[in-house]
Every structure is written in C-alpha cells, then in structure tokens.
Amino acid sequence: MKTPDRNLTAYLLCQGFTCKFIPRAGYPDFVDATFDDSDDLERSVSDYHSNRGVPVQSFVAACKHIADQIRQHRNRG
C-alpha cells in the first residue's frame, strides 16, 4: 500500500508497521510511504479511519521520523 498521508503513516508506524519512503511521481521533493500489504495492515487502516487512538508520544515520535525522512530526501538533491 502506498500513501501520501503523513498522519496515516505515523499511525501505522505507531502500530509497529515498517515502511519505505519513495519519491512521489511528478513531485520530486515529496515522498510517499509504502507498506507491505497484509490483513493486519488493512485492519489498522480501518482503525485509523474509525478514529481509534494511539499513544500521543508514539504518534509525535513517528511524525518527527517522517519529517526527518522528508528532510533527508530533499537534501540529497
């Protein structure tokens, strides 16, 4: 599954999933998160859309990780 949604990405990282960050087609300064598809992933995405919570500190840490990945990607070019 590929998503540009940073909040969904942070939520899934908090749930223990891992992803790869890949350049967004047509927008070289941006990245999308790519997760391996699984039933657990689908359930977690559904939980996200149902507003199921995650620990705030984990979410903040995941958001910082995503921002770092974007910054590193932009500084490579």
Secondary structure by P-SEA (a helix, b strand, c coil): cccccaaaaaaaaaabbbbbbbcccccccbbbbbbcccaaaaaaaaaaaacccccaaaaaaaaaaaaaaaaaaaaac
